[in-house]
Amino acid sequence: MIRITTVILIGIVLSGCSSNWGWYVVDPTKASGWVNLKFLLSGMYYTILLSLTAILISVVVGLLVALPGLSDKPFLRRLNQVYVEIVRAVPILVLILWVYYGLPQVTGLTIGVFWAGVIALALSDSAFQAEIFRAGIQSINRGQYEAAHSISLNYVDTMRFVILPQAIRRILPALGNQLVYMLKMSSLVSVIGMSELTRKANELVVSEYRPLEIYTILVLEYLVIILLVSAGVRWLERRLNANEHN
């Protein structure tokens, strides 16, 4: 699928070179095209920084939300379910707008576009992370808990040294998928003025009036980032599996 997609995109670019399409706007051999390309690529820093910051926060919050869902107490399990259902029900674009425009009125604090995007993305993703962690932890054999208890490990140490290392190996593909999802959803933060990849492309379209060519480059930018992330996740998964068998 990846190879087919790449071939299709290259075919579109090459076919446009002999037509009336304006590929000169992103032609690196021309001075103006090189300037436009650098302008587009300048948004990659904030796309990656925004996504990584949000995913790290959402993983921590998701784990903290997942633990009550594993409790024997009905109240804590219900608390977990309420959080997950409410957060998952809110569209991420709506959440971004609410955090940026509404949260400052509630808290009285000024929130910049970067941290508004981070908070909204992390909050939205934390519900999915909670379910991933809950399923991963529940998949660990009950005997692991009994073995940890037999050597006098408390709950925190049992989770830290016994359960979570095994669970993370199992949920790593799902965590990788969420990082890819986060990279794609970061494009929505452009609506509040975040200067990431999509915002840069929109600004260039307004000045150059060449949406097809510019958005094609935008597609290629996201494609390259996500392919690299996917390859990194697969490499890490192989390393963890190799260490487990050694």
C-alpha positions in Angstrom: 0.0 0.0 0.0 2.8 2.4 0.9 4.6 1.7 -2.4 1.4 2.1 -4.4 0.6 5.4 -2.7 4.1 6.7 -3.4 4.0 5.7 -7.0 0.6 7.4 -7.5 1.9 10.7 -5.9 5.0 10.6 -8.1 2.9 10.0 -11.1 0.7 13.0 -10.3 3.8 15.2 -10.0 5.4 14.0 -13.2 2.2 14.2 -15.2 1.8 17.8 -14.0 5.2 18.8 -15.2 4.1 18.6 -18.9 0.7 20.3 -18.3 -0.5 23.7 -17.2 0.0 22.9 -13.6 2.1 25.4 -11.7 4.8 23.2 -10.2 7.2 26.2 -10.4 5.8 27.4 -7.1 7.6 24.5 -5.4 10.4 23.9 -7.8 13.7 23.8 -5.8 15.7 24.7 -8.9 14.0 28.1 -9.0 14.7 30.8 -6.4 11.0 31.4 -5.6 10.2 27.7 -5.5 13.1 27.0 -3.1 11.9 29.8 -0.8 8.3 28.4 -0.9 9.6 24.9 -0.1 11.6 26.2 2.9 8.5 28.0 4.1 6.4 24.8 3.9 9.1 22.8 5.7 9.4 25.3 8.4 6.1 24.1 9.8 7.5 20.6 10.4 9.2 21.6 13.7 5.9 22.6 15.3 4.0 19.7 13.9 6.5 17.2 15.4 7.0 19.1 18.7 3.2 19.5 19.2 2.5 15.8 18.5 5.3 14.5 20.7 4.5 16.7 23.6 0.8 15.8 23.3 1.4 12.1 23.0 3.7 12.0 26.1 1.2 13.8 28.2 -1.7 11.7 26.9 0.2 8.5 27.7 0.8 9.6 31.3 -2.8 10.8 31.8 -4.2 7.7 30.0 -2.3 5.4 32.4 -3.5 7.3 35.4 -7.1 7.1 34.1 -6.8 3.4 33.2 -5.8 2.3 36.8 -9.1 3.1 38.4 -10.8 1.1 35.7 -8.9 -2.0 37.0 -10.0 -1.5 40.6 -12.3 -3.8 42.4 -14.3 -0.8 43.6 -17.4 0.0 41.4 -17.1 3.7 42.1 -13.6 3.9 40.6 -14.5 1.8 37.6 -17.5 4.1 37.0 -15.2 7.1 37.3 -13.0 5.6 34.6 -16.0 4.9 32.3 -17.4 8.4 32.7 -14.1 10.1 31.8 -13.5 7.9 28.8 -17.1 8.2 27.4 -17.3 11.9 27.8 -13.8 12.7 26.3 -14.3 10.3 23.4 -17.7 11.8 22.6 -16.3 15.3 21.9 -14.9 15.9 18.4 -11.3 16.9 18.6 -11.8 20.1 16.5 -14.5 21.2 18.9 -12.2 20.4 21.8 -9.4 22.5 20.3 -11.7 25.5 19.9 -13.1 25.1 23.4 -9.7 24.9 25.0 -8.4 27.9 23.1 -11.4 30.2 23.4 -13.3 28.8 26.4 -10.6 27.6 28.9 -9.1 31.0 29.4 -12.5 32.4 30.5 -12.9 29.5 32.9 -9.5 29.7 34.4 -8.6 33.3 33.9 -5.3 32.2 32.4 -3.9 33.2 29.0 -3.2 30.1 26.9 -1.1 30.3 23.7 -1.9 28.4 20.5 0.8 25.8 21.2 -0.3 24.8 24.6 -4.0 25.0 23.7 -3.2 22.5 20.9 -1.2 20.3 23.3 -3.9 20.3 26.0 -6.7 19.6 23.5 -4.8 16.8 21.7 -3.5 15.2 24.9 -7.0 15.3 26.5 -8.7 13.8 23.5 -6.1 11.1 23.1 -5.9 10.2 26.8 -9.3 8.5 26.7 -8.0 6.2 23.9 -4.7 5.7 25.8 -6.6 4.7 28.9 -8.5 2.0 27.1 -5.3 0.7 25.5 -3.5 0.5 28.8 -6.5 -1.1 30.5 -6.7 -3.8 27.9 -3.0 -4.4 27.9 -2.8 -4.7 31.7 -5.8 -7.0 31.8 -4.2 -9.3 29.3 -1.4 -10.1 31.7 -1.8 -13.5 33.4 -3.1 -13.3 37.0 -0.2 -15.5 38.0 2.2 -12.5 37.4 0.4 -10.6 40.2 0.6 -13.6 42.5 4.3 -14.1 41.8 4.9 -10.4 42.6 2.9 -10.7 45.8 4.9 -13.8 46.8 8.1 -11.7 46.8 6.5 -8.9 48.9 6.2 -6.3 46.1 3.6 -3.6 46.8 1.1 -2.5 44.2 3.3 0.3 42.7 6.3 -1.9 42.4 4.3 -4.7 40.9 3.0 -2.4 38.2 6.4 -0.8 37.7 8.6 -3.9 37.5 6.3 -6.7 36.6 3.0 -5.8 34.9 3.7 -2.6 32.9 6.9 -3.8 31.1 5.0 -6.8 29.8 1.9 -4.8 29.0 3.9 -2.2 27.0 5.3 -4.8 24.8 1.8 -5.9 23.9 0.3 -2.5 23.4 3.3 -0.9 21.6 1.7 -1.3 18.1 -1.4 0.5 19.4 0.7 3.2 21.0 2.4 3.6 17.6 -0.9 4.0 15.9 -1.9 6.7 18.3 1.3 8.6 17.6 0.4 8.5 13.9 -3.1 9.6 14.7 -1.7 12.5 16.8 0.5 13.6 13.9 -2.5 13.7 11.6 -4.8 15.4 14.0 -2.2 18.1 14.8 -3.2 19.6 11.4 -6.5 20.7 13.0 -4.6 23.1 15.4 -4.1 25.3 12.3 -7.6 26.6 12.8 -6.4 28.6 15.9 -3.3 29.9 14.1 -0.7 27.3 15.0 2.1 27.7 12.4 2.5 23.9 11.7 2.6 22.2 8.3 -1.1 22.7 7.4 -1.1 26.3 8.4 2.0 27.1 6.4 0.4 25.4 3.3 -2.8 27.4 3.7 -0.9 30.6 3.9 1.1 29.8 0.8 -2.0 28.9 -1.1 -3.5 32.3 -0.3 -0.4 34.1 -1.8 0.3 31.7 -4.7 -3.1 30.5 -5.7 -1.8 27.0 -6.5 -3.7 24.7 -4.0 -3.1 21.5 -5.9 0.6 21.7 -6.1 1.1 23.1 -2.6 -1.3 20.6 -0.9 0.4 17.8 -2.9 3.7 18.8 -1.2 1.8 18.8 2.1 0.6 15.3 1.6 4.2 14.2 0.8 5.4 15.9 4.0 2.9 14.0 6.2 3.6 10.8 4.3 7.3 11.0 5.0 6.9 11.8 8.7 4.4 9.0 9.3 6.4 6.4 7.3 9.5 7.3 9.5 7.4 7.0 12.7 5.9 3.7 11.6 9.4 2.3 10.8 10.7 3.5 14.1 7.8 1.8 16.0 8.4 -1.5 14.1 12.1 -1.3 14.9 11.4 -0.8 18.6 8.9 -3.6 18.6 11.5 -6.0 17.1 14.1 -4.9 19.7 11.7 -5.5 22.6 10.6 -8.9 21.2 14.3 -9.8 20.7 15.2 -8.8 24.3 12.2 -10.8 25.6 13.4 -14.0 23.9 17.0 -13.6 25.0 
